[in-house]
Amino acid sequence: MIKGPMVHAPLEFRLQPGGSRAGDGCFLRCPKCDTQAAIRRSERPTPTVTQMDCICSNTACGHTWRADIVFVHSISPGLIDRPDLALPVCPREDAVHVVPPPRATDPSAPTFFEDGNSAA
């Protein structure tokens, strides 16, 4: 028989590599209670589909489910040629284009194309 208080050791789910806690940025959340979830097992039936068996970290919920990660399209096709694998590419008009904001310049400062010593 145990004498004295029992030790309380809460279960911790570490969902990010390196041992840090996932917090709000975790990969999966339970569809029922919106709590962090852990991936218990995964398999890759095709090159474009990964199936994962997941479990909710909320012990009061305990939901387990299967989720699929499915390839949608390439944003940048990369340099490896796979003729056996037809991967669609994101249409250019749907791709996110990041353009830096225009620089504030001093109108009296010489530009790259002017050396300031132009002979008139």
PDB file as gemmi writes it, atoms N, CA and C in Angstrom:
CRYST1    1.000    1.000    1.000  90.00  90.00  90.00 P 1                      
ATOM      1  N   MET A   1       0.839  -1.167   0.000  1.00  0.00           N  
ATOM      2  CA  MET A   1       0.000   0.000   0.000  1.00  0.00           C  
ATOM      3  C   MET A   1       0.892   1.240   0.000  1.00  0.00           C  
ATOM      4  N   ILE A   2       0.447   2.267  -0.730  1.00  0.00           N  
ATOM      5  CA  ILE A   2       1.219   3.499  -0.848  1.00  0.00           C  
ATOM      6  C   ILE A   2       0.898   4.407   0.323  1.00  0.00           C  
ATOM      7  N   LYS A   3       1.953   4.903   0.969  1.00  0.00           N  
ATOM      8  CA  LYS A   3       1.762   5.854   2.056  1.00  0.00           C  
ATOM      9  C   LYS A   3       2.281   7.203   1.592  1.00  0.00           C  
ATOM     10  N   GLY A   4       1.571   8.254   1.901  1.00  0.00           N  
ATOM     11  CA  GLY A   4       1.975   9.592   1.496  1.00  0.00           C  
ATOM     12  C   GLY A   4       1.277  10.002   0.209  1.00  0.00           C  
ATOM     13  N   PRO A   5       1.504  11.243  -0.203  1.00  0.00           N  
ATOM     14  CA  PRO A   5       0.819  11.751  -1.394  1.00  0.00           C  
ATOM     15  C   PRO A   5       1.358  11.101  -2.666  1.00  0.00           C  
ATOM     16  N   MET A   6       0.466  10.956  -3.626  1.00  0.00           N  
ATOM     17  CA  MET A   6       0.891  10.427  -4.925  1.00  0.00           C  
ATOM     18  C   MET A   6       1.546  11.545  -5.721  1.00  0.00           C  
ATOM     19  N   VAL A   7       2.455  11.190  -6.573  1.00  0.00           N  
ATOM     20  CA  VAL A   7       3.159  12.178  -7.381  1.00  0.00           C  
ATOM     21  C   VAL A   7       2.291  12.551  -8.572  1.00  0.00           C  
ATOM     22  N   HIS A   8       2.140  13.859  -8.807  1.00  0.00           N  
ATOM     23  CA  HIS A   8       1.394  14.347  -9.964  1.00  0.00           C  
ATOM     24  C   HIS A   8       2.404  14.608 -11.082  1.00  0.00           C  
ATOM     25  N   ALA A   9       2.296  13.888 -12.171  1.00  0.00           N  
ATOM     26  CA  ALA A   9       3.208  14.051 -13.313  1.00  0.00           C  
ATOM     27  C   ALA A   9       2.365  14.209 -14.568  1.00  0.00           C  
ATOM     28  N   PRO A  10       2.026  15.465 -14.955  1.00  0.00           N  
ATOM     29  CA  PRO A  10       1.191  15.657 -16.138  1.00  0.00           C  
ATOM     30  C   PRO A  10       1.921  15.215 -17.408  1.00  0.00           C  
ATOM     31  N   LEU A  11       1.149  14.684 -18.328  1.00  0.00           N  
ATOM     32  CA  LEU A  11       1.685  14.230 -19.607  1.00  0.00           C  
ATOM     33  C   LEU A  11       1.940  15.434 -20.496  1.00  0.00           C  
ATOM     34  N   GLU A  12       3.112  15.515 -21.086  1.00  0.00           N  
ATOM     35  CA  GLU A  12       3.439  16.614 -21.982  1.00  0.00           C  
ATOM     36  C   GLU A  12       3.562  16.097 -23.403  1.00  0.00           C  
ATOM     37  N   PHE A  13       2.949  16.799 -24.336  1.00  0.00           N  
ATOM     38  CA  PHE A  13       3.082  16.480 -25.747  1.00  0.00           C  
ATOM     39  C   PHE A  13       4.041  17.475 -26.358  1.00  0.00           C  
ATOM     40  N   ARG A  14       5.110  16.992 -26.937  1.00  0.00           N  
ATOM     41  CA  ARG A  14       6.071  17.855 -27.615  1.00  0.00           C  
ATOM     42  C   ARG A  14       5.925  17.586 -29.096  1.00  0.00           C  
ATOM     43  N   LEU A  15       5.366  18.573 -29.803  1.00  0.00           N  
ATOM     44  CA  LEU A  15       4.987  18.363 -31.190  1.00  0.00           C  
ATOM     45  C   LEU A  15       5.958  18.973 -32.193  1.00  0.00           C  
ATOM     46  N   GLN A  16       6.957  19.696 -31.732  1.00  0.00           N  
ATOM     47  CA  GLN A  16       7.915  20.295 -32.635  1.00  0.00           C  
ATOM     48  C   GLN A  16       9.261  19.610 -32.466  1.00  0.00           C  
ATOM     49  N   PRO A  17      10.052  19.534 -33.553  1.00  0.00           N  
ATOM     50  CA  PRO A  17      11.380  18.947 -33.410  1.00  0.00           C  
ATOM     51  C   PRO A  17      12.234  19.779 -32.470  1.00  0.00           C  
ATOM     52  N   GLY A  18      13.144  19.139 -31.805  1.00  0.00           N  
ATOM     53  CA  GLY A  18      14.037  19.852 -30.906  1.00  0.00           C  
ATOM     54  C   GLY A  18      13.542  19.906 -29.480  1.00  0.00           C  
ATOM     55  N   GLY A  19      12.365  19.369 -29.203  1.00  0.00           N  
ATOM     56  CA  GLY A  19      11.882  19.277 -27.839  1.00  0.00           C  
ATOM     57  C   GLY A  19      11.140  20.490 -27.320  1.00  0.00           C  
ATOM     58  N   SER A  20      10.969  21.543 -28.125  1.00  0.00           N  
ATOM     59  CA  SER A  20      10.239  22.705 -27.625  1.00  0.00           C  
ATOM     60  C   SER A  20       8.734  22.464 -27.736  1.00  0.00           C  
ATOM     61  N   ARG A  21       7.988  23.098 -26.846  1.00  0.00           N  
ATOM     62  CA  ARG A  21       6.534  22.932 -26.874  1.00  0.00           C  
ATOM     63  C   ARG A  21       5.949  23.643 -28.081  1.00  0.00           C  
ATOM     64  N   ALA A  22       4.911  23.085 -28.645  1.00  0.00           N  
ATOM     65  CA  ALA A  22       4.336  23.611 -29.873  1.00  0.00           C  
ATOM     66  C   ALA A  22       3.529  24.884 -29.665  1.00  0.00           C  
ATOM     67  N   GLY A  23       2.790  24.994 -28.575  1.00  0.00           N  
ATOM     68  CA  GLY A  23       1.999  26.196 -28.324  1.00  0.00           C  
ATOM     69  C   GLY A  23       0.931  26.404 -29.386  1.00  0.00           C  
ATOM     70  N   ASP A  24       0.670  27.661 -29.714  1.00  0.00           N  
ATOM     71  CA  ASP A  24      -0.377  27.990 -30.680  1.00  0.00           C  
ATOM     72  C   ASP A  24       0.000  27.631 -32.103  1.00  0.00           C  
ATOM     73  N   GLY A  25       1.279  27.436 -32.379  1.00  0.00           N  
ATOM     74  CA  GLY A  25       1.713  27.162 -33.744  1.00  0.00           C  
ATOM     75  C   GLY A  25       1.819  25.682 -34.055  1.00  0.00           C  
ATOM     76  N   CYS A  26       1.108  24.820 -33.325  1.00  0.00           N  
ATOM     77  CA  CYS A  26       1.241  23.389 -33.568  1.00  0.00           C  
ATOM     78  C   CYS A  26       0.660  23.014 -34.920  1.00  0.00           C  
ATOM     79  N   PHE A  27       1.113  21.915 -35.435  1.00  0.00           N  
ATOM     80  CA  PHE A  27       0.762  21.455 -36.771  1.00  0.00           C  
ATOM     81  C   PHE A  27      -0.696  21.014 -36.872  1.00  0.00           C  
ATOM     82  N   LEU A  28      -1.164  20.239 -35.914  1.00  0.00           N  
ATOM     83  CA  LEU A  28      -2.530  19.716 -35.947  1.00  0.00           C  
ATOM     84  C   LEU A  28      -3.305  20.114 -34.701  1.00  0.00           C  
ATOM     85  N   ARG A  29      -4.584  20.347 -34.900  1.00  0.00           N  
ATOM     86  CA  ARG A  29      -5.491  20.601 -33.783  1.00  0.00           C  
ATOM     87  C   ARG A  29      -6.670  19.656 -33.903  1.00  0.00           C  
ATOM     88  N   CYS A  30      -7.199  19.257 -32.778  1.00  0.00           N  
ATOM     89  CA  CYS A  30      -8.346  18.359 -32.742  1.00  0.00           C  
ATOM     90  C   CYS A  30      -9.550  19.064 -33.367  1.00  0.00           C  
ATOM     91  N   PRO A  31     -10.249  18.403 -34.300  1.00  0.00           N  
ATOM     92  CA  PRO A  31     -11.415  19.035 -34.902  1.00  0.00           C  
ATOM     93  C   PRO A  31     -12.596  19.170 -33.928  1.00  0.00           C  
ATOM     94  N   LYS A  32     -12.592  18.414 -32.826  1.00  0.00           N  
ATOM     95  CA  LYS A  32     -13.695  18.484 -31.868  1.00  0.00           C  
ATOM     96  C   LYS A  32     -13.489  19.552 -30.808  1.00  0.00           C  
ATOM     97  N   CYS A  33     -12.276  19.620 -30.208  1.00  0.00           N  
ATOM     98  CA  CYS A  33     -12.080  20.541 -29.072  1.00  0.00           C  
ATOM     99  C   CYS A  33     -11.003  21.591 -29.334  1.00  0.00           C  
ATOM    100  N   ASP A  34     -10.355  21.584 -30.483  1.00  0.00           N  
ATOM    101  CA  ASP A  34      -9.354  22.566 -30.890  1.00  0.00           C  
ATOM    102  C   ASP A  34      -8.096  22.558 -30.022  1.00  0.00           C  
ATOM    103  N   THR A  35      -7.793  21.413 -29.403  1.00  0.00           N  
ATOM    104  CA  THR A  35      -6.578  21.262 -28.607  1.00  0.00           C  
ATOM    105  C   THR A  35      -5.481  20.682 -29.490  1.00  0.00           C  
ATOM    106  N   GLN A  36      -4.224  20.867 -29.080  1.00  0.00           N  
ATOM    107  CA  GLN A  36      -3.094  20.304 -29.817  1.00  0.00           C  
ATOM    108  C   GLN A  36      -3.272  18.800 -29.982  1.00  0.00           C  
ATOM    109  N   ALA A  37      -2.777  18.302 -31.104  1.00  0.00           N  
ATOM    110  CA  ALA A  37      -2.865  16.866 -31.363  1.00  0.00           C  
ATOM    111  C   ALA A  37      -1.487  16.331 -31.716  1.00  0.00           C  
ATOM    112  N   ALA A  38      -1.301  15.059 -31.484  1.00  0.00           N  
ATOM    113  CA  ALA A  38      -0.037  14.388 -31.801  1.00  0.00           C  
ATOM    114  C   ALA A  38      -0.264  13.412 -32.947  1.00  0.00           C  
ATOM    115  N   ILE A  39       0.751  13.250 -33.770  1.00  0.00           N  
ATOM    116  CA  ILE A  39       0.715  12.253 -34.841  1.00  0.00           C  
ATOM    117  C   ILE A  39       1.339  10.981 -34.285  1.00  0.00           C  
ATOM    118  N   ARG A  40       0.560   9.929 -34.252  1.00  0.00           N  
ATOM    119  CA  ARG A  40       1.041   8.670 -33.694  1.00  0.00           C  
ATOM    120  C   ARG A  40       1.691   7.769 -34.749  1.00  0.00           C  
ATOM    121  N   ARG A  41       1.197   7.856 -35.972  1.00  0.00           N  
ATOM    122  CA  ARG A  41       1.712   6.986 -37.029  1.00  0.00           C  
ATOM    123  C   ARG A  41       1.403   7.664 -38.348  1.00  0.00           C  
ATOM    124  N   SER A  42       2.277   7.475 -39.329  1.00  0.00           N  
ATOM    125  CA  SER A  42       1.982   8.002 -40.658  1.00  0.00           C  
ATOM    126  C   SER A  42       2.478   7.016 -41.708  1.00  0.00           C  
ATOM    127  N   GLU A  43       1.845   7.067 -42.845  1.00  0.00           N  
ATOM    128  CA  GLU A  43       2.273   6.255 -43.981  1.00  0.00           C  
ATOM    129  C   GLU A  43       2.054   7.061 -45.247  1.00  0.00           C  
ATOM    130  N   ARG A  44       2.777   6.711 -46.276  1.00  0.00           N  
ATOM    131  CA  ARG A  44       2.727   7.447 -47.535  1.00  0.00           C  
ATOM    132  C   ARG A  44       2.287   6.500 -48.646  1.00  0.00           C  
ATOM    133  N   PRO A  45       0.974   6.387 -48.884  1.00  0.00           N  
ATOM    134  CA  PRO A  45       0.489   5.441 -49.897  1.00  0.00           C  
ATOM    135  C   PRO A  45       0.862   5.830 -51.326  1.00  0.00           C  
ATOM    136  N   THR A  46       1.001   7.128 -51.586  1.00  0.00           N  
ATOM    137  CA  THR A  46       1.426   7.593 -52.906  1.00  0.00           C  
ATOM    138  C   THR A  46       2.432   8.726 -52.707  1.00  0.00           C  
ATOM    139  N   PRO A  47       3.171   9.122 -53.746  1.00  0.00           N  
ATOM    140  CA  PRO A  47       4.108  10.236 -53.588  1.00  0.00           C  
ATOM    141  C   PRO A  47       3.434  11.572 -53.264  1.00  0.00           C  
ATOM    142  N   THR A  48       2.126  11.676 -53.476  1.00  0.00           N  
ATOM    143  CA  THR A  48       1.447  12.953 -53.230  1.00  0.00           C  
ATOM    144  C   THR A  48       0.473  12.908 -52.055  1.00  0.00           C  
ATOM    145  N   VAL A  49       0.386  11.798 -51.330  1.00  0.00           N  
ATOM    146  CA  VAL A  49      -0.537  11.677 -50.189  1.00  0.00           C  
ATOM    147  C   VAL A  49       0.197  11.070 -48.998  1.00  0.00           C  
ATOM    148  N   THR A  50       0.038  11.699 -47.828  1.00  0.00           N  
ATOM    149  CA  THR A  50       0.532  11.142 -46.573  1.00  0.00           C  
ATOM    150  C   THR A  50      -0.659  11.016 -45.637  1.00  0.00           C  
ATOM    151  N   GLN A  51      -0.856   9.825 -45.076  1.00  0.00           N  
ATOM    152  CA  GLN A  51      -1.949   9.598 -44.127  1.00  0.00           C  
ATOM    153  C   GLN A  51      -1.368   9.516 -42.723  1.00  0.00           C  
ATOM    154  N   MET A  52      -2.040  10.192 -41.763  1.00  0.00           N  
ATOM    155  CA  MET A  52      -1.558  10.245 -40.388  1.00  0.00           C  
ATOM    156  C   MET A  52      -2.654   9.824 -39.427  1.00  0.00           C  
ATOM    157  N   ASP A  53      -2.299   9.008 -38.439  1.00  0.00           N  
ATOM    158  CA  ASP A  53      -3.207   8.689 -37.349  1.00  0.00           C  
ATOM    159  C   ASP A  53      -2.885   9.648 -36.212  1.00  0.00           C  
ATOM    160  N   CYS A  54      -3.904  10.373 -35.742  1.00  0.00           N  
ATOM    161  CA  CYS A  54      -3.705  11.457 -34.787  1.00  0.00           C  
ATOM    162  C   CYS A  54      -4.479  11.196 -33.509  1.00  0.00           C  
ATOM    163  N   ILE A  55      -4.001  11.805 -32.413  1.00  0.00           N  
ATOM    164  CA  ILE A  55      -4.683  11.701 -31.129  1.00  0.00           C  
ATOM    165  C   ILE A  55      -4.681  13.065 -30.451  1.00  0.00           C  
ATOM    166  N   CYS A  56      -5.823  13.438 -29.892  1.00  0.00           N  
ATOM    167  CA  CYS A  56      -5.970  14.704 -29.181  1.00  0.00           C  
ATOM    168  C   CYS A  56      -5.214  14.635 -27.855  1.00  0.00           C  
ATOM    169  N   SER A  57      -4.548  15.726 -27.483  1.00  0.00           N  
ATOM    170  CA  SER A  57      -3.810  15.739 -26.218  1.00  0.00           C  
ATOM    171  C   SER A  57      -4.704  16.061 -25.016  1.00  0.00           C  
ATOM    172  N   ASN A  58      -5.949  16.454 -25.274  1.00  0.00           N  
ATOM    173  CA  ASN A  58      -6.908  16.718 -24.201  1.00  0.00           C  
ATOM    174  C   ASN A  58      -7.477  15.378 -23.743  1.00  0.00           C  
ATOM    175  N   THR A  59      -7.095  14.926 -22.554  1.00  0.00           N  
ATOM    176  CA  THR A  59      -7.542  13.611 -22.082  1.00  0.00           C  
ATOM    177  C   THR A  59      -9.049  13.544 -21.875  1.00  0.00           C  
ATOM    178  N   ALA A  60      -9.694  14.685 -21.648  1.00  0.00           N  
ATOM    179  CA  ALA A  60     -11.148  14.688 -21.511  1.00  0.00           C  
ATOM    180  C   ALA A  60     -11.817  14.452 -22.866  1.00  0.00           C  
ATOM    181  N   CYS A  61     -11.139  14.774 -23.939  1.00  0.00           N  
ATOM    182  CA  CYS A  61     -11.687  14.574 -25.282  1.00  0.00           C  
ATOM    183  C   CYS A  61     -11.291  13.178 -25.794  1.00  0.00           C  
ATOM    184  N   GLY A  62      -9.985  12.941 -25.923  1.00  0.00           N  
ATOM    185  CA  GLY A  62      -9.496  11.629 -26.331  1.00  0.00           C  
ATOM    186  C   GLY A  62      -9.795  11.234 -27.768  1.00  0.00           C  
ATOM    187  N   HIS A  63     -10.147  12.187 -28.590  1.00  0.00           N  
ATOM    188  CA  HIS A  63     -10.496  11.899 -29.978  1.00  0.00           C  
ATOM    189  C   HIS A  63      -9.282  11.382 -30.746  1.00  0.00           C  
ATOM    190  N   THR A  64      -9.474  10.335 -31.527  1.00  0.00           N  
ATOM    191  CA  THR A  64      -8.444   9.843 -32.445  1.00  0.00           C  
ATOM    192  C   THR A  64      -9.033   9.867 -33.845  1.00  0.00           C  
ATOM    193  N   TRP A  65      -8.206  10.169 -34.837  1.00  0.00           N  
ATOM    194  CA  TRP A  65      -8.692  10.271 -36.217  1.00  0.00           C  
ATOM    195  C   TRP A  65      -7.558  10.093 -37.204  1.00  0.00           C  
ATOM    196  N   ARG A  66      -7.932   9.954 -38.459  1.00  0.00           N  
ATOM    197  CA  ARG A  66      -6.968   9.864 -39.552  1.00  0.00           C  
ATOM    198  C   ARG A  66      -7.070  11.141 -40.373  1.00  0.00           C  
ATOM    199  N   ALA A  67      -5.926  11.719 -40.697  1.00  0.00           N  
ATOM    200  CA  ALA A  67      -5.861  12.931 -41.514  1.00  0.00           C  
ATOM    201  C   ALA A  67      -4.958  12.664 -42.709  1.00  0.00           C  
ATOM    202  N   ASP A  68      -5.256  13.335 -43.798  1.00  0.00           N  
ATOM    203  CA  ASP A  68      -4.450  13.222 -45.005  1.00  0.00           C  
ATOM    204  C   ASP A  68      -3.799  14.553 -45.322  1.00  0.00           C  
ATOM    205  N   ILE A  69      -2.539  14.505 -45.726  1.00  0.00           N  
ATOM    206  CA  ILE A  69      -1.872  15.656 -46.314  1.00  0.00           C  
ATOM    207  C   ILE A  69      -1.783  15.332 -47.795  1.00  0.00           C  
ATOM    208  N   VAL A  70      -2.338  16.208 -48.609  1.00  0.00           N  
ATOM    209  CA  VAL A  70      -2.417  15.958 -50.043  1.00  0.00           C  
ATOM    210  C   VAL A  70      -1.687  17.065 -50.792  1.00  0.00           C  
ATOM    211  N   PHE A  71      -0.857  16.682 -51.743  1.00  0.00           N  
ATOM    212  CA  PHE A  71      -0.154  17.641 -52.588  1.00  0.00           C  
ATOM    213  C   PHE A  71      -1.171  18.397 -53.431  1.00  0.00           C  
ATOM    214  N   VAL A  72      -1.039  19.719 -53.522  1.00  0.00           N  
ATOM    215  CA  VAL A  72      -1.953  20.531 -54.315  1.00  0.00           C  
ATOM    216  C   VAL A  72      -1.270  20.988 -55.597  1.00  0.00           C  
ATOM    217  N   HIS A  73      -0.190  21.757 -55.458  1.00  0.00           N  
ATOM    218  CA  HIS A  73       0.566  22.185 -56.634  1.00  0.00           C  
ATOM    219  C   HIS A  73       1.933  22.701 -56.208  1.00  0.00           C  
ATOM    220  N   SER A  74       2.852  22.719 -57.155  1.00  0.00           N  
ATOM    221  CA  SER A  74       4.192  23.258 -56.909  1.00  0.00           C  
ATOM    222  C   SER A  74       4.141  24.772 -57.032  1.00  0.00           C  
ATOM    223  N   ILE A  75       4.849  25.446 -56.147  1.00  0.00           N  
ATOM    224  CA  ILE A  75       4.999  26.884 -56.259  1.00  0.00           C  
ATOM    225  C   ILE A  75       6.260  27.175 -57.067  1.00  0.00           C  
ATOM    226  N   SER A  76       7.312  26.445 -56.747  1.00  0.00           N  
ATOM    227  CA  SER A  76       8.551  26.504 -57.519  1.00  0.00           C  
ATOM    228  C   SER A  76       8.917  25.046 -57.817  1.00  0.00           C  
ATOM    229  N   PRO A  77       8.965  24.634 -59.088  1.00  0.00           N  
ATOM    230  CA  PRO A  77       9.100  23.213 -59.407  1.00  0.00           C  
ATOM    231  C   PRO A  77      10.402  22.556 -58.974  1.00  0.00           C  
ATOM    232  N   GLY A  78      11.426  23.299 -58.659  1.00  0.00           N  
ATOM    233  CA  GLY A  78      12.672  22.693 -58.216  1.00  0.00           C  
ATOM    234  C   GLY A  78      13.515  22.199 -59.385  1.00  0.00           C  
ATOM    235  N   LEU A  79      14.647  21.596 -59.064  1.00  0.00           N  
ATOM    236  CA  LEU A  79      15.615  21.229 -60.093  1.00  0.00           C  
ATOM    237  C   LEU A  79      15.676  19.734 -60.393  1.00  0.00           C  
ATOM    238  N   ILE A  80      14.964  18.921 -59.636  1.00  0.00           N  
ATOM    239  CA  ILE A  80      14.988  17.476 -59.877  1.00  0.00           C  
ATOM    240  C   ILE A  80      13.868  17.122 -60.846  1.00  0.00           C  
ATOM    241  N   ASP A  81      14.231  16.440 -61.925  1.00  0.00           N  
ATOM    242  CA  ASP A  81      13.259  16.052 -62.946  1.00  0.00           C  
ATOM    243  C   ASP A  81      12.687  14.683 -62.595  1.00  0.00           C  
ATOM    244  N   ARG A  82      11.354  14.580 -62.515  1.00  0.00           N  
ATOM    245  CA  ARG A  82      10.664  13.312 -62.263  1.00  0.00           C  
ATOM    246  C   ARG A  82       9.626  13.105 -63.356  1.00  0.00           C  
ATOM    247  N   PRO A  83      10.013  12.580 -64.532  1.00  0.00           N  
ATOM    248  CA  PRO A  83       9.047  12.395 -65.609  1.00  0.00           C  
ATOM    249  C   PRO A  83       7.919  11.426 -65.254  1.00  0.00           C  
ATOM    250  N   ASP A  84       8.150  10.546 -64.266  1.00  0.00           N  
ATOM    251  CA  ASP A  84       7.124   9.585 -63.862  1.00  0.00           C  
ATOM    252  C   ASP A  84       6.082  10.210 -62.937  1.00  0.00           C  
ATOM    253  N   LEU A  85       6.289  11.456 -62.514  1.00  0.00           N  
ATOM    254  CA  LEU A  85       5.416  12.101 -61.547  1.00  0.00           C  
ATOM    255  C   LEU A  85       4.934  13.431 -62.123  1.00  0.00           C  
ATOM    256  N   ALA A  86       3.665  13.511 -62.464  1.00  0.00           N  
ATOM    257  CA  ALA A  86       3.093  14.732 -63.036  1.00  0.00           C  
ATOM    258  C   ALA A  86       2.556  15.616 -61.916  1.00  0.00           C  
ATOM    259  N   LEU A  87       3.339  16.608 -61.516  1.00  0.00           N  
ATOM    260  CA  LEU A  87       2.939  17.515 -60.451  1.00  0.00           C  
ATOM    261  C   LEU A  87       2.503  18.842 -61.060  1.00  0.00           C  
ATOM    262  N   PRO A  88       1.257  19.253 -60.828  1.00  0.00           N  
ATOM    263  CA  PRO A  88       0.812  20.536 -61.388  1.00  0.00           C  
ATOM    264  C   PRO A  88       1.565  21.698 -60.742  1.00  0.00           C  
ATOM    265  N   VAL A  89       1.711  22.768 -61.510  1.00  0.00           N  
ATOM    266  CA  VAL A  89       2.379  23.980 -61.037  1.00  0.00           C  
ATOM    267  C   VAL A  89       1.319  25.050 -60.792  1.00  0.00           C  
ATOM    268  N   CYS A  90       1.497  25.801 -59.732  1.00  0.00           N  
ATOM    269  CA  CYS A  90       0.575  26.886 -59.386  1.00  0.00           C  
ATOM    270  C   CYS A  90       0.511  27.885 -60.535  1.00  0.00           C  
ATOM    271  N   PRO A  91      -0.687  28.270 -60.965  1.00  0.00           N  
ATOM    272  CA  PRO A  91      -0.782  29.297 -62.004  1.00  0.00           C  
ATOM    273  C   PRO A  91      -0.110  30.588 -61.541  1.00  0.00           C  
ATOM    274  N   ARG A  92       0.587  31.233 -62.446  1.00  0.00           N  
ATOM    275  CA  ARG A  92       1.356  32.434 -62.099  1.00  0.00           C  
ATOM    276  C   ARG A  92       0.482  33.504 -61.430  1.00  0.00           C  
ATOM    277  N   GLU A  93      -0.733  33.658 -61.896  1.00  0.00           N  
ATOM    278  CA  GLU A  93      -1.594  34.695 -61.310  1.00  0.00           C  
ATOM    279  C   GLU A  93      -2.030  34.359 -59.884  1.00  0.00           C  
ATOM    280  N   ASP A  94      -1.937  33.090 -59.478  1.00  0.00           N  
ATOM    281  CA  ASP A  94      -2.298  32.692 -58.119  1.00  0.00           C  
ATOM    282  C   ASP A  94      -1.112  32.688 -57.167  1.00  0.00           C  
ATOM    283  N   ALA A  95       0.108  32.758 -57.703  1.00  0.00           N  
ATOM    284  CA  ALA A  95       1.306  32.730 -56.860  1.00  0.00           C  
ATOM    285  C   ALA A  95       1.452  34.047 -56.118  1.00  0.00           C  
ATOM    286  N   VAL A  96       1.975  33.974 -54.916  1.00  0.00           N  
ATOM    287  CA  VAL A  96       2.207  35.172 -54.118  1.00  0.00           C  
ATOM    288  C   VAL A  96       3.482  35.829 -54.615  1.00  0.00           C  
ATOM    289  N   HIS A  97       3.382  37.076 -55.010  1.00  0.00           N  
ATOM    290  CA  HIS A  97       4.541  37.823 -55.482  1.00  0.00           C  
ATOM    291  C   HIS A  97       4.921  38.844 -54.417  1.00  0.00           C  
ATOM    292  N   VAL A  98       6.135  38.737 -53.924  1.00  0.00           N  
ATOM    293  CA  VAL A  98       6.607  39.652 -52.898  1.00  0.00           C  
ATOM    294  C   VAL A  98       7.495  40.690 -53.569  1.00  0.00           C  
ATOM    295  N   VAL A  99       7.063  41.928 -53.497  1.00  0.00           N  
ATOM    296  CA  VAL A  99       7.803  43.032 -54.093  1.00  0.00           C  
ATOM    297  C   VAL A  99       8.189  43.983 -52.968  1.00  0.00           C  
ATOM    298  N   PRO A 100       9.471  44.346 -52.869  1.00  0.00           N  
ATOM    299  CA  PRO A 100       9.852  45.260 -51.789  1.00  0.00           C  
ATOM    300  C   PRO A 100       9.227  46.629 -51.999  1.00  0.00           C  
ATOM    301  N   PRO A 101       8.977  47.334 -50.907  1.00  0.00           N  
ATOM    302  CA  PRO A 101       8.398  48.677 -51.052  1.00  0.00           C  
ATOM    303  C   PRO A 101       9.406  49.603 -51.716  1.00  0.00           C  
ATOM    304  N   PRO A 102       8.927  50.656 -52.386  1.00  0.00           N  
ATOM    305  CA  PRO A 102       9.863  51.588 -53.014  1.00  0.00           C  
ATOM    306  C   PRO A 102      10.700  52.300 -51.951  1.00  0.00           C  
ATOM    307  N   ARG A 103      11.971  52.506 -52.290  1.00  0.00           N  
ATOM    308  CA  ARG A 103      12.875  53.175 -51.357  1.00  0.00           C  
ATOM    309  C   ARG A 103      12.666  54.680 -51.426  1.00  0.00           C  
ATOM    310  N   ALA A 104      12.703  55.292 -50.276  1.00  0.00           N  
ATOM    311  CA  ALA A 104      12.670  56.754 -50.237  1.00  0.00           C  
ATOM    312  C   ALA A 104      14.073  57.236 -50.576  1.00  0.00           C  
ATOM    313  N   THR A 105      14.197  58.050 -51.597  1.00  0.00           N  
ATOM    314  CA  THR A 105      15.527  58.515 -52.013  1.00  0.00           C  
ATOM    315  C   THR A 105      15.618  60.027 -51.904  1.00  0.00           C  
ATOM    316  N   ASP A 106      16.804  60.475 -51.739  1.00  0.00           N  
ATOM    317  CA  ASP A 106      17.095  61.904 -51.713  1.00  0.00           C  
ATOM    318  C   ASP A 106      17.259  62.357 -53.164  1.00  0.00           C  
ATOM    319  N   PRO A 107      16.429  63.283 -53.660  1.00  0.00           N  
ATOM    320  CA  PRO A 107      16.522  63.685 -55.066  1.00  0.00           C  
ATOM    321  C   PRO A 107      17.859  64.327 -55.427  1.00  0.00           C  
ATOM    322  N   SER A 108      18.578  64.864 -54.447  1.00  0.00           N  
ATOM    323  CA  SER A 108      19.862  65.490 -54.752  1.00  0.00           C  
ATOM    324  C   SER A 108      21.023  64.492 -54.733  1.00  0.00           C  
ATOM    325  N   ALA A 109      20.785  63.268 -54.233  1.00  0.00           N  
ATOM    326  CA  ALA A 109      21.854  62.265 -54.185  1.00  0.00           C  
ATOM    327  C   ALA A 109      22.062  61.665 -55.569  1.00  0.00           C  
ATOM    328  N   PRO A 110      23.335  61.361 -55.930  1.00  0.00           N  
ATOM    329  CA  PRO A 110      23.588  60.751 -57.234  1.00  0.00           C  
ATOM    330  C   PRO A 110      23.008  59.339 -57.275  1.00  0.00           C  
ATOM    331  N   THR A 111      22.556  58.914 -58.421  1.00  0.00           N  
ATOM    332  CA  THR A 111      22.024  57.568 -58.576  1.00  0.00           C  
ATOM    333  C   THR A 111      23.145  56.638 -59.001  1.00  0.00           C  
ATOM    334  N   PHE A 112      22.836  55.403 -59.163  1.00  0.00           N  
ATOM    335  CA  PHE A 112      23.811  54.403 -59.604  1.00  0.00           C  
ATOM    336  C   PHE A 112      24.361  54.751 -60.980  1.00  0.00           C  
ATOM    337  N   PHE A 113      23.539  55.382 -61.798  1.00  0.00           N  
ATOM    338  CA  PHE A 113      23.935  55.659 -63.173  1.00  0.00           C  
ATOM    339  C   PHE A 113      24.587  57.033 -63.334  1.00  0.00           C  
ATOM    340  N   GLU A 114      24.574  57.831 -62.282  1.00  0.00           N  
ATOM    341  CA  GLU A 114      25.202  59.136 -62.357  1.00  0.00           C  
ATOM    342  C   GLU A 114      26.383  59.166 -61.407  1.00  0.00           C  
ATOM    343  N   ASP A 115      27.506  59.659 -61.866  1.00  0.00           N  
ATOM    344  CA  ASP A 115      28.670  59.720 -60.984  1.00  0.00           C  
ATOM    345  C   ASP A 115      28.828  61.072 -60.320  1.00  0.00           C  
ATOM    346  N   GLY A 116      27.975  62.018 -60.677  1.00  0.00           N  
ATOM    347  CA  GLY A 116      28.044  63.322 -60.062  1.00  0.00           C  
ATOM    348  C   GLY A 116      29.073  64.228 -60.725  1.00  0.00           C  
ATOM    349  N   ASN A 117      29.906  63.687 -61.594  1.00  0.00           N  
ATOM    350  CA  ASN A 117      30.943  64.459 -62.265  1.00  0.00           C  
ATOM    351  C   ASN A 117      30.659  64.560 -63.753  1.00  0.00           C  
ATOM    352  N   SER A 118      29.401  64.618 -64.134  1.00  0.00           N  
ATOM    353  CA  SER A 118      29.097  64.653 -65.558  1.00  0.00           C  
ATOM    354  C   SER A 118      29.489  66.004 -66.143  1.00  0.00           C  
ATOM    355  N   ALA A 119      30.130  65.966 -67.310  1.00  0.00           N  
ATOM    356  CA  ALA A 119      30.531  67.199 -67.985  1.00  0.00           C  
ATOM    357  C   ALA A 119      29.385  67.668 -68.854  1.00  0.00           C  
ATOM    358  N   ALA A 120      29.034  68.945 -68.709  1.00  0.00           N  
ATOM    359  CA  ALA A 120      27.914  69.438 -69.487  1.00  0.00           C  
ATOM    360  C   ALA A 120      28.398  70.200 -70.697  1.00  0.00           C  
TER     361      ALA A 120                                                      
END                                                                             
